[in-house]
Amino acid sequence: MSIVVHRSTGRTSSSRMSVRSAAVGVAVGLSVAGAAACGTGTKKEVAKTALDAMSKNERLDAFEATSRVRDEHPEFVDEFYAAARHHPPLFDRFIMNAARDLKEKQYAAITAKHLVANPDSLEQVLVTSMDSIAKSAAARAAMNRAMISRAEEATEGAG
């Protein structure tokens, strides 16, 4: 079996799953199946135990596999999002990471596309952002740079 370490992520991949990864996968599967009939608190402990038993690379591989399934089933993403909204620390951390990544045009473009498709949400984000920007010199400077760079585009449709 060959193992490759990816330079950009530090993650490993192999043509076949390691024995440890397979064992952890089976244990996780059995634990999740056994917890299916249990309450939410018990399911949390089962999930925590399974995730704690994994190395970082194994967790990343499990998250990658789950992400690939969600790519094929967008309704699973919607269900996960609905659940995540009920967990403020999770939701805040997710949004924090997304906000940090919005400095990259490809992610900003995706966000802009969805905000433009949802004008009420766009308005709320702009109003709330303006309220927060007023309190931060760095944020005001960023807003000013953005507005100056797009002044014509922002006013073209106004007349």
C-alpha positions, 0 to 999 in steps of 0.5 A, a space after each residue: 500500500 502506498 501512502 501519499 502526504 499532500 503538501 497543501 493539507 498535510 493529509 494522507 491518502 492511500 490506495 487502500 484504507 489502513 487497518 486502523 482506519 478500517 477498524 475505526 470506521 467499523 467502530 464508528 458505524 457500529 456505534 452510530 447504529 447502536 446509538 440510533 435508538 438512543 436519545 440525543 445526549 447519548 448520540 452526542 457521547 457516541 459521536 464524541 467517543 468515535 471522533 476522539 478515537 480518530 487521529 486528525 487525518 482520520 477525522 479529515 478523511 471522515 469529513 471528506 467522505 461525508 462531504 462527498 456524500 453531501 455533494 451528491 445529496 444537497 438535501 443532506 446539506 440543508 438538514 445539516 444547516 437546519 441542525 447547525 442553526 440550533 448550535 450557536 457555538 458551531 454556527 458562529 465558528 462556521 460563519 467565522 471561518 466563512 467570513 475569513 475566507 471571503 477575502 478570496 474572490 471565488 468565495 466572495 462571488 458565491 456569497 454575493 450570488 446567493 445574497 443577490 438572489 435573496 434581497 431581504 437577506 442582502 439588505 439585512 447584511 448591509 444594514 447590520 454590517 454598516 452598524 458594525 463598520 461604524 465601530 471599526 476604523 479598519 472596517 471603515 477603511 475596507 468599506 471606503 476602498 470597496 465603494 471607491 473601486 465600484 462607485 460607477 457600478 453602484 450608481 449606474 442603475 440609480 438614475 
